[in-house]
């Protein structure tokens, strides 16, 4: 079964619509009647229901009456084949002695109503919709329809044109089919221009406005779609907007049309996956909003409690709202679980190839990966300091330790802890294999965290933190607290300036009073000669960053200390638990490390003993993730078109230095790599040899009955067996490429681009 059919099954896209102006209606009522009687019951039922909807119920009853009398005659299969395909109904009935059916009123009724139907052709269109039509361009559709009809659950609806102004009947057609077929998606294959020619793009506009656009915010119908056209655009369209993923163009009658359509439909499925998440998110947010409005008393209580805990009221309200929204979202996911399971299969089966017109991994994805671990907006929110806050002090980075209950500045502006404990952070020269990783080295424990944004040079880096007492440093809280009164996170204060009103409103309750107390303290400090004070202190201060280690410029007191970001909740919890000697590694790698394109190299591809297979790929992309170098499978497939069959069996989506099953990747130098791919002999069986024995090929010691083989077109019969009866003869790569007849297995085997093909061999004349 093709990958297209697998995709349809995994997504449950059993309802398929084809809109194509090359469909030709059947004009002859007799032929319509014959085709109806030969159709499946579900097709008959659908046509009769639609005739009733179109106010042709009398015709529907007449057709049913005729079918009930005519259907028993279809057991005469030979006569059915001889007469009915040509429309010779009268001769068929006479042959079976059933001439009385020729007097049935259905003929006159059918002919009269088709004539009255006139230009609308609604009766003919009704039959064509369910596959009873005269013709459709076989060059363009034969391969596609043959493939689609292999799936038993599929129902194809055919339309000669897009619906008019009233589209409700069209949408109802699809909804009924989706219900009949138990589908999650409707697959739409639509001609780009229809009968208007290349100047207009009716089909394209229809997808954008009336399919994708109409149901983007309405999960009642979900579409995957593509354009099928004889006039493709000369330049492939870049995928930037949601709608772009549904209007990729497939050229009619082109080579590998099934493969191209699979890739295109996978792109639209990808877009619809995230549109579905967006819809659930929007609905959940609205429901949470309604819930909040109904629970004012409860919200007020939460905000009052936040004051006593020193938490900004906005943060408390936001947290409760996000919690309600997540609960609603989870409810909707459970309701739609089967759909979600289908999407999971879609991603698991690797249908989605890299599209040449989508952007590579960029800064936005790096920012998302960083946002998962670090909050770089703490200063913009004027948040009080908390465990996990990371500081830049004199060019180095430090992190506050402790429990929130000890470090939090409460409503009365007091806290349990007297001094802030900090770990020093080092910038690592290597990328951790996981985004959060705990290592033991030389008896010491280290935490490595990827995706830290270094504000010194605006680059993403890995940080390492030694979890040990010697790495502890201390600071005055009153120094660090200064960061919450400006949006840059700087520990700076002018004791003669008032706090801005906007900042007062944002801060937790009573923090404006705390600022006033700090002002008074620094005003007193201004009366002291700080340099003389420090020089008179002949002892080593146990506090690394005390209140006295300050620079005074004019009226401002400034510390070379800046809050940069905050390590988020459970990442910090794991780090702190490790500090407290809690054992065990937690699973925090929800989103994999972002692959990074590290350099251009030369990649040489070769199959064992086959010089013709050698390919040299220069300026080829080498990637790295989790500290490991690799080449992307999709890149190699694109570069080695003639070896796509061999490469399609690879389980992983990359070629790495530790791969052994299908290939061996060798690093010859910093700029040169060799990809030595093995031959695929059978399912799951790969060999790296230049000659193959009978056992290599079939997993048996020797042939059972006939020991002979013949190289195609050689005319010479040879034996696998030696004089002692052992199967020692081996076939060379060149012989296998020519093709070999294995008489014992009645097979013709041939090595084609690295894959051993096995086909049934029948002796000529039999």
C-alpha positions in Angstrom: 0.0 0.0 0.0 1.3 3.5 -0.9 2.3 6.1 1.5 -0.7 8.2 0.4 -3.1 5.5 1.5 -1.2 5.1 4.8 -1.5 8.9 5.3 -5.3 8.8 4.6 -5.7 6.0 7.0 -3.7 7.5 9.8 -5.6 10.8 9.5 -8.9 9.1 8.9 -9.5 11.3 5.8 -11.9 8.8 4.2 -14.2 11.5 2.8 -12.6 12.7 -0.5 -14.0 15.4 -2.8 -12.7 16.0 -6.3 -13.8 19.1 -8.2 -12.8 18.8 -11.8 -14.4 20.3 -15.0 -13.1 17.3 -17.0 -15.9 15.2 -15.6 -18.4 14.3 -18.4 -22.0 13.5 -17.4 -23.9 10.5 -18.7 -26.9 11.7 -20.8 -28.6 8.4 -21.5 -31.1 7.5 -18.8 -30.7 3.8 -19.6 -27.0 3.9 -18.9 -27.6 5.8 -15.7 -30.1 3.2 -14.6 -27.7 0.3 -15.4 -24.8 1.9 -13.5 -27.1 2.6 -10.6 -28.1 -1.1 -10.4 -24.5 -2.2 -10.6 -23.4 0.1 -7.8 -22.8 -0.6 -4.1 -25.7 -0.2 -1.7 -24.2 2.8 0.0 -24.0 4.6 -3.4 -27.6 3.7 -4.2 -28.8 5.0 -0.8 -26.9 8.3 -1.2 -28.4 8.9 -4.7 -32.0 8.1 -3.6 -31.6 10.4 -0.6 -30.3 13.3 -2.8 -33.1 12.8 -5.4 -35.6 13.2 -2.6 -33.7 16.4 -1.5 -33.9 17.7 -5.1 -37.7 17.1 -5.2 -37.3 14.1 -7.5 -38.8 11.6 -5.0 -41.1 10.0 -7.6 -38.1 9.2 -9.8 -36.3 7.8 -6.8 -39.2 5.4 -6.0 -39.4 4.3 -9.6 -35.6 3.6 -9.6 -35.9 1.6 -6.4 -38.8 -0.4 -7.8 -36.9 -1.3 -10.9 -33.7 -2.1 -9.0 -35.5 -4.6 -6.8 -36.8 -6.5 -9.8 -33.6 -6.1 -11.8 -31.1 -6.9 -9.1 -31.7 -10.7 -9.0 -30.7 -10.9 -12.7 -27.2 -9.8 -12.0 -26.2 -13.3 -10.9 -25.7 -14.1 -14.6 -22.2 -12.6 -14.6 -21.3 -13.6 -18.2 -24.4 -11.9 -19.6 -23.8 -8.8 -17.4 -20.3 -8.4 -18.9 -21.5 -9.0 -22.5 -24.4 -6.6 -22.5 -24.6 -4.0 -19.7 -21.3 -2.1 -20.0 -22.4 -1.1 -23.5 -25.8 0.0 -22.4 -27.6 -2.9 -24.1 -30.3 -3.3 -21.4 -33.0 -4.5 -23.8 -30.9 -7.3 -25.3 -29.9 -8.3 -21.7 -33.5 -8.6 -20.6 -34.6 -10.4 -23.7 -31.8 -12.9 -23.3 -33.0 -13.7 -19.8 -36.7 -13.7 -20.8 -37.5 -10.6 -18.7 -38.9 -8.4 -21.4 -41.7 -7.2 -19.1 -39.2 -5.0 -17.3 -38.9 -3.0 -20.6 -42.4 -1.7 -19.9 -41.4 -0.3 -16.5 -42.5 3.3 -16.1 -39.0 4.3 -14.9 -37.7 4.8 -18.5 -40.3 7.5 -19.4 -40.0 9.1 -16.0 -36.3 9.2 -16.1 -36.2 10.7 -19.7 -38.9 13.3 -18.9 -37.2 14.6 -15.8 -33.8 14.8 -17.3 -35.2 16.8 -20.1 -37.1 19.1 -17.7 -33.9 19.4 -15.6 -32.4 21.2 -18.6 -29.3 23.4 -18.0 -29.1 22.8 -14.3 -28.3 19.1 -14.9 -28.9 18.4 -11.2 -30.0 14.8 -11.8 -26.9 14.0 -13.9 -24.7 15.8 -11.3 -26.3 13.8 -8.6 -25.3 10.5 -10.2 -21.8 11.8 -11.1 -21.2 12.9 -7.5 -21.3 9.3 -6.4 -19.1 8.0 -9.2 -21.6 7.4 -12.0 -20.2 9.6 -14.8 -19.3 9.0 -18.4 -15.6 9.9 -18.2 -12.9 11.8 -16.4 -9.4 12.4 -18.0 -7.8 9.0 -17.5 -4.3 10.4 -18.2 -4.7 12.7 -15.2 -6.8 10.6 -12.8 -6.4 6.9 -13.5 -3.4 6.3 -11.3 -4.8 8.5 -8.5 -8.3 7.0 -8.5 -6.9 3.5 -8.6 -4.8 4.2 -5.5 -7.7 5.9 -3.6 -10.2 3.1 -4.3 -7.9 0.6 -2.7 -9.0 1.9 0.7 -12.3 0.2 1.5 -13.5 3.0 3.8 -13.0 5.8 1.3 -16.0 7.6 -0.2 -15.2 9.9 -3.2 -17.6 12.8 -4.1 -17.2 14.2 -7.6 -18.1 17.7 -8.6 -17.8 19.3 -12.1 -17.7 22.8 -10.6 -17.7 24.7 -7.3 -21.0 25.3 -5.6 -22.8 28.6 -6.3 -23.8 31.3 -3.8 -25.7 28.8 -1.7 -23.0 26.5 -0.4 -25.0 24.9 2.4 -26.0 21.8 0.4 -22.4 21.3 -0.5 -21.2 21.5 3.1 -24.1 19.1 4.1 -22.9 16.6 1.5 -19.5 16.6 3.1 -20.8 16.4 6.7 -23.0 13.4 5.8 -20.1 11.7 4.2 -17.8 12.4 7.1 -20.4 10.9 9.4 -20.9 7.9 7.1 -17.2 7.2 6.9 -16.3 8.1 10.4 -13.7 10.6 9.1 -11.6 13.2 11.0 -10.7 15.0 7.8 -12.1 15.7 4.4 -9.4 15.4 1.6 -10.0 17.9 -1.2 -8.3 17.6 -4.6 -9.4 20.6 -6.7 -8.5 21.8 -10.2 -6.9 25.2 -9.9 -8.6 27.0 -12.8 -11.6 24.7 -13.6 -13.2 25.9 -16.9 -12.0 29.5 -16.7 -8.5 28.9 -18.0 -5.3 30.1 -16.6 -6.3 33.7 -16.1 -8.5 32.9 -13.1 -7.9 30.6 -10.2 -11.4 29.6 -9.2 -10.3 26.4 -7.5 -7.5 28.1 -5.5 -9.9 30.9 -4.4 -12.5 28.2 -3.4 -10.0 26.4 -1.1 -8.9 29.7 0.5 -12.3 31.3 1.0 -14.9 28.5 1.2 -13.0 25.5 2.6 -10.0 26.5 4.7 -11.2 30.0 5.4 -14.8 29.1 6.2 -13.8 26.4 8.7 -10.6 27.8 10.1 -12.3 28.7 13.4 -15.0 26.0 13.1 -13.9 22.4 13.9 -17.2 21.1 12.5 -15.2 20.3 9.3 -11.5 19.9 8.9 -9.8 19.8 5.5 -6.5 18.8 4.0 -6.2 19.9 0.4 -4.1 20.5 -2.7 -4.5 22.0 -6.2 -4.4 19.6 -9.2 -3.6 21.6 -12.3 -2.3 21.5 -15.8 -0.9 25.0 -15.5 1.3 25.1 -12.4 3.0 28.3 -11.4 6.6 28.5 -12.6 7.9 29.4 -9.1 7.0 27.2 -6.0 5.0 29.3 -3.5 6.6 30.0 -0.1 4.6 28.6 2.9 4.1 31.6 5.1 0.4 31.8 5.9 -2.0 29.1 7.1 -3.8 29.0 3.8 -0.6 28.5 1.8 -0.3 25.0 3.2 -3.6 24.0 1.4 -2.9 25.4 -2.1 0.3 23.6 -3.1 0.1 22.7 -6.8 0.4 19.2 -8.2 0.9 18.9 -12.0 -1.6 16.6 -13.6 -0.1 13.6 -15.2 3.4 14.3 -13.8 5.8 11.6 -12.7 5.5 10.3 -9.1 2.2 12.2 -8.8 1.1 9.9 -5.8 4.3 10.7 -3.9 4.0 14.5 -4.6 0.4 14.5 -3.5 1.3 12.7 -0.3 3.9 15.3 0.5 1.5 18.2 -0.3 -1.4 16.8 1.8 1.0 16.1 4.7 1.9 19.8 4.7 -1.8 20.8 5.0 -2.3 18.2 7.7 0.6 19.7 9.6 -1.0 23.2 9.4 -4.4 21.8 10.5 -2.9 20.0 13.5 -1.8 23.3 15.0 -5.0 25.1 13.8 -6.9 22.5 15.8 -4.8 23.2 18.9 -5.4 27.0 18.3 -9.1 26.4 18.2 -9.2 24.4 21.4 -7.1 27.1 23.0 -9.4 29.9 21.9 -12.5 28.0 23.1 -10.9 27.1 26.4 -9.8 30.7 27.0 -13.4 31.9 26.4 -14.8 29.3 28.8 -12.2 30.2 31.4 -13.2 33.8 31.0 -16.8 33.0 31.6 -15.9 31.0 34.7 -13.8 33.8 36.1 -16.7 36.3 35.7 -19.0 33.9 37.7 -16.5 33.5 40.5 -15.7 37.1 41.6 -15.8 36.3 45.3 -13.3 33.5 44.9 -11.0 35.6 42.8 -11.1 38.4 45.4 -10.1 35.9 48.1 -7.1 34.7 46.0 -5.9 38.3 45.5 -6.2 39.1 49.2 -4.1 36.0 50.0 -1.5 37.1 47.5 -1.0 40.3 49.4 0.0 38.5 52.5 2.4 36.3 50.6 4.0 39.2 48.8 2.9 38.0 45.4 1.7 40.7 42.8 -2.1 40.5 42.6 -2.0 40.4 38.8 0.3 37.4 38.9 -2.1 35.6 41.3 -5.1 36.4 39.1 -3.2 35.4 35.9 -2.1 32.1 37.5 -5.7 31.2 38.4 -7.0 32.1 35.0 -4.3 30.0 33.2 -5.1 27.1 35.5 -8.8 27.3 34.6 -7.9 27.6 30.9 -5.6 24.5 31.0 -8.4 22.5 32.7 -10.9 23.5 30.0 -8.3 22.7 27.3 -7.7 19.3 28.8 -11.4 18.6 28.8 -11.7 19.3 25.1 -8.7 17.1 24.4 -10.3 14.2 26.1 -13.5 14.7 24.1 -11.5 14.7 20.9 -9.1 11.9 21.9 -9.6 9.8 18.8 -8.7 12.8 16.6 -5.6 13.5 18.6 -4.6 9.8 18.4 -4.8 10.1 14.6 -2.6 13.2 14.7 -0.1 11.3 16.8 0.1 8.6 14.2 0.6 11.2 11.5 3.7 12.5 13.2 5.0 9.1 14.2 4.9 7.7 10.6 7.2 10.4 9.3 5.0 11.6 6.4 6.2 15.2 6.8 9.2 16.1 4.6 11.0 19.3 4.8 9.4 21.7 2.4 11.9 23.7 0.2 9.9 26.9 0.7 9.6 26.8 4.5 12.2 28.6 6.6 15.0 26.7 8.4 15.2 26.6 12.2 15.4 30.3 13.2 15.7 32.6 16.1 12.1 32.3 17.0 12.4 28.6 17.8 15.5 29.2 19.8 13.6 31.8 21.8 10.8 29.3 22.4 13.3 26.7 23.7 14.9 29.4 25.9 11.4 30.5 27.2 10.7 26.9 28.3 13.6 27.1 30.8 14.3 30.8 31.5 12.0 33.8 32.0 13.7 36.9 30.5 10.7 39.1 31.3 11.0 39.2 35.1 12.3 42.8 35.0 9.6 44.0 32.7 7.1 42.7 35.1 8.8 44.4 38.2 8.7 41.0 40.0 10.2 40.7 43.5 13.4 38.6 43.6 13.0 34.8 44.0 15.0 31.6 44.0 16.3 30.9 40.5 16.9 34.5 39.6 20.1 34.9 37.6 22.3 37.9 37.9 25.2 39.4 36.1 27.8 40.7 38.6 31.1 42.2 37.5 30.8 40.2 34.2 30.0 36.8 35.8 26.7 35.1 36.3 25.2 34.0 39.6 21.9 32.3 40.7 19.9 32.8 43.9 19.3 29.6 45.9 16.8 28.8 48.7 13.2 28.2 49.2 10.6 30.7 48.1 9.1 30.9 51.6 12.5 32.0 53.0 13.4 34.5 50.3 10.0 36.0 49.5 9.5 39.6 50.7 6.1 39.4 52.5 3.3 41.9 53.0 5.1 43.4 56.1 8.3 43.7 54.1 10.1 41.1 56.1 11.6 37.7 55.0 13.0 34.7 56.9 16.4 34.5 55.2 19.0 37.1 56.3 21.4 36.8 53.3 21.0 35.7 49.8 22.9 32.5 48.8 24.1 32.3 45.2 25.7 29.7 43.0 28.3 31.0 40.5 27.5 30.1 36.9 30.1 29.2 34.3 29.6 29.4 30.6 30.4 25.9 29.2 32.4 25.3 26.1 30.3 22.2 25.1 26.6 21.7 24.4 24.9 19.4 26.8 23.4 16.2 25.3 20.1 17.1 27.0 18.8 20.6 27.6 18.9 20.0 31.3 21.5 17.5 32.5 23.1 16.5 35.8 26.6 15.1 35.7 29.2 13.7 38.2 32.8 14.6 37.5 35.7 14.1 39.9 33.3 13.5 42.8 31.5 16.8 42.2 28.0 17.2 40.8 27.4 19.7 37.9 24.1 20.9 36.3 24.3 21.7 32.6 21.5 23.8 31.0 21.3 24.7 27.3 19.6 27.7 25.6 20.8 30.3 28.1 20.9 33.7 26.3 24.2 35.5 27.2 23.5 39.2 27.2 27.2 39.9 27.0 27.4 38.9 23.3 23.7 38.1 22.5 24.3 34.4 21.8 22.7 31.2 23.1 25.0 29.1 25.3 25.2 26.3 27.7 25.7 27.1 31.4 27.2 24.8 34.0 26.7 25.1 37.8 28.8 23.3 40.3 26.5 22.0 43.0 28.8 22.3 46.0 29.4 24.5 49.1 32.6 26.0 47.8 30.7 27.5 44.9 28.4 29.4 47.3 28.5 33.3 47.4 26.5 35.7 49.6 24.8 39.0 48.9 22.7 41.5 50.9 19.0 41.2 50.0 18.6 44.9 50.2 21.1 45.3 47.3 19.3 42.7 45.1 15.9 44.0 45.9 16.7 47.2 44.0 16.2 45.4 40.7 12.4 45.3 41.1 12.0 49.1 40.9 13.2 49.5 37.3 12.5 47.5 34.1 16.2 46.8 33.3 16.8 44.8 36.5 19.7 47.1 37.5 20.6 47.4 41.2 20.6 51.2 41.3 18.7 53.8 43.3 18.5 57.6 43.6 17.3 58.1 47.2 16.1 61.6 46.4 13.7 60.6 43.6 10.2 59.3 44.1 9.0 56.0 42.7 6.9 56.4 39.5 3.2 56.0 40.0 2.9 53.4 37.3 5.5 51.3 39.0 3.7 51.7 42.4 0.5 50.3 40.9 2.3 47.2 39.5 4.3 46.3 42.6 2.9 43.9 45.3 1.2 45.5 48.2 3.4 47.7 50.5 6.5 47.4 48.3 6.3 51.2 47.7 6.8 51.5 51.5 9.7 49.2 51.3 11.2 51.5 48.6 10.7 54.5 51.0 12.6 52.6 53.7 15.5 51.9 51.2 15.6 55.5 50.3 16.0 56.6 53.9 18.8 54.1 54.4 20.7 55.3 51.3 20.2 58.9 52.3 22.0 58.1 55.5 24.7 56.2 53.5 25.2 59.3 51.4 26.3 61.2 54.5 29.2 58.8 55.0 32.4 58.8 53.1 32.1 55.3 51.6 35.7 55.1 50.4 37.0 56.0 53.9 34.6 53.5 55.4 35.8 50.6 53.2 39.5 51.4 53.7 39.0 51.5 57.4 37.6 47.9 57.4 40.7 45.8 57.7 38.9 42.5 57.8 37.5 40.3 55.0 33.8 40.8 54.7 32.1 37.4 54.6 29.4 38.9 52.4 30.6 38.9 48.7 28.2 41.5 47.6 27.4 43.8 50.6 25.5 47.0 50.7 28.7 49.0 51.2 30.3 47.7 47.9 28.7 50.5 46.0 29.6 53.3 43.6 28.1 56.8 44.0 27.8 59.0 41.0 26.1 62.3 41.8 23.0 61.3 43.7 22.8 57.7 42.4 24.0 54.6 44.3 24.9 51.9 41.7 26.1 48.3 42.0 27.5 46.5 39.1 24.7 44.0 39.5 21.9 43.3 37.1 19.1 40.7 37.2 19.1 39.0 33.8 16.4 36.3 34.0 14.9 33.5 36.2 15.3 29.8 35.9 11.8 28.5 35.8 10.0 26.4 38.3 10.7 22.7 38.0 14.1 23.2 36.4 15.1 25.3 39.5 13.4 22.7 41.8 15.6 19.9 40.3 18.7 22.0 40.7 17.9 22.9 44.3 17.0 19.3 45.1 20.3 18.2 43.8 21.9 20.7 46.1 20.1 19.2 49.0 21.4 15.8 47.9 18.2 14.5 46.5 19.0 11.7 44.0 17.5 11.0 40.7 17.1 12.6 37.3 13.8 14.1 36.3 12.5 14.2 32.8 12.6 17.8 31.7 13.4 17.4 28.0 10.0 18.0 26.6 11.2 19.7 23.5 14.3 18.3 21.9 17.5 20.4 21.6 17.3 22.6 18.6 19.4 21.1 15.7 22.1 23.5 14.7 23.7 23.8 11.2 27.3 23.8 12.2 29.3 23.7 8.9 29.4 22.7 5.2 31.4 19.5 4.4 31.9 17.0 1.7 29.9 13.8 2.0 30.9 10.7 -0.1 28.2 8.1 -0.5 29.0 4.5 -1.7 27.7 1.0 -1.7 30.1 -1.9 -1.0 31.9 -3.1 -4.1 29.8 -0.8 -6.4 31.9 2.0 -7.9 29.0 3.1 -10.0 27.2 4.1 -6.7 29.8 6.6 -5.6 28.5 10.1 -5.2 30.4 13.1 -3.9 28.1 15.8 -2.3 30.1 19.0 -1.8 29.0 21.9 0.4 26.7 19.5 2.2 24.9 20.5 5.5 26.3 18.9 8.7 24.0 19.3 11.7 24.5 18.9 15.5 22.1 18.3 18.3 22.6 16.9 21.8 26.3 17.2 21.2 26.2 14.7 18.3 27.0 15.5 14.6 24.6 14.1 11.9 23.3 14.5 8.4 19.6 14.8 7.9 17.9 11.9 6.1 15.7 14.3 4.1 18.8 16.2 2.8 20.5 13.0 1.7 17.3 11.8 0.0 17.0 15.1 -1.9 20.6 14.8 -3.1 20.4 11.1 -4.0 17.2 10.9 -5.9 18.1 7.6 -7.6 18.6 6.0 -4.1 15.3 7.1 -2.6 14.0 3.5 -2.4 17.0 2.4 -0.4 16.9 5.4 1.9 13.2 5.3 2.5 13.6 2.2 4.7 15.8 4.0 7.2 14.1 4.0 10.6 15.8 7.2 11.9 15.6 10.6 10.3 19.3 11.2 10.4 22.7 9.6 9.7 25.0 9.8 12.7 28.4 8.5 13.6 27.0 5.8 15.9 24.6 4.3 13.3 25.3 0.6 12.5 22.2 -1.1 11.3 21.8 0.4 7.8 25.0 2.2 7.3 28.4 3.2 8.7 29.2 7.0 8.8 32.9 7.6 9.0 34.5 11.0 9.8 37.6 11.2 7.6 38.5 14.7 8.6 36.9 17.9 9.9 35.5 18.6 6.4 35.1 15.1 4.9 32.7 12.3 5.8 32.0 8.9 4.2 28.6 7.3 4.2 29.0 3.6 3.5 25.4 2.3 3.1 24.6 -1.4 3.4 22.5 -3.4 0.9 18.9 -4.1 1.8 18.5 -7.9 1.3 15.1 -8.4 3.1 12.9 -6.8 5.7 15.2 -5.8 8.5 18.2 -7.5 6.9 21.1 -5.3 5.8 24.6 -6.6 4.7 27.8 -4.9 3.9 29.4 -7.3 1.5 30.8 -7.5 -2.1 29.7 -11.1 -2.7 26.6 -12.9 -1.5 26.1 -16.6 -0.7 22.8 -18.5 -0.9 22.7 -18.2 2.9 23.2 -14.4 2.7 20.3 -14.1 0.3 17.8 -16.5 1.8 19.0 -17.4 5.3 19.3 -21.1 4.3 22.5 -23.2 4.2 21.8 -24.4 0.7 19.0 -24.9 -1.9 16.5 -27.6 -1.1 15.8 -29.1 -4.5 17.4 -27.2 -7.4 20.9 -25.9 -6.8 21.2 -24.0 -10.0 21.0 -20.3 -10.9 21.3 -18.3 -14.1 22.5 -14.8 -14.7 19.9 -13.0 -16.8 20.6 -13.0 -20.6 23.7 -15.2 -20.0 22.3 -18.4 -21.2 24.6 -20.3 -18.8 23.3 -22.4 -15.9 25.5 -22.5 -12.8 25.3 -24.2 -9.4 25.7 -22.9 -5.9 27.1 -26.3 -4.8 30.7 -27.4 -5.0 31.8 -31.0 -5.6 31.3 -31.8 -1.9 27.7 -30.6 -1.9 28.4 -27.3 0.0 26.8 -24.0 -1.2 30.1 -22.2 -1.6 29.4 -20.3 -4.8 28.8 -16.6 -4.2 27.2 -14.0 -6.5 29.0 -10.7 -7.2 27.5 -7.3 -7.0 27.7 -7.0 -10.8 25.9 -10.3 -11.3 23.2 -9.3 -8.8 22.7 -6.0 -10.6 22.2 -7.9 -13.9 19.6 -10.1 -12.3 19.7 -13.8 -11.3 17.1 -16.6 -11.6 17.1 -18.8 -8.5 15.4 -22.0 -9.7 15.1 -23.5 -6.2 12.9 -20.5 -5.1 11.3 -19.8 -8.5 12.5 -16.3 -8.1 14.1 -13.6 -10.2 16.3 -11.5 -7.9 18.0 -8.2 -8.9 20.0 -5.6 -7.0 18.5 -2.2 -7.9 20.1 0.8 -6.4 21.1 -1.0 -3.2 17.8 -2.9 -2.7 17.4 -6.6 -3.6 14.2 -7.1 -5.5 12.6 -10.5 -5.5 9.9 -11.4 -8.1 8.2 -14.6 -9.0 9.8 -16.4 -11.9 7.8 -18.6 -14.1 9.5 -20.8 -16.7 8.6 -19.8 -20.2 5.9 -21.8 -21.8 4.2 -22.7 -18.5 
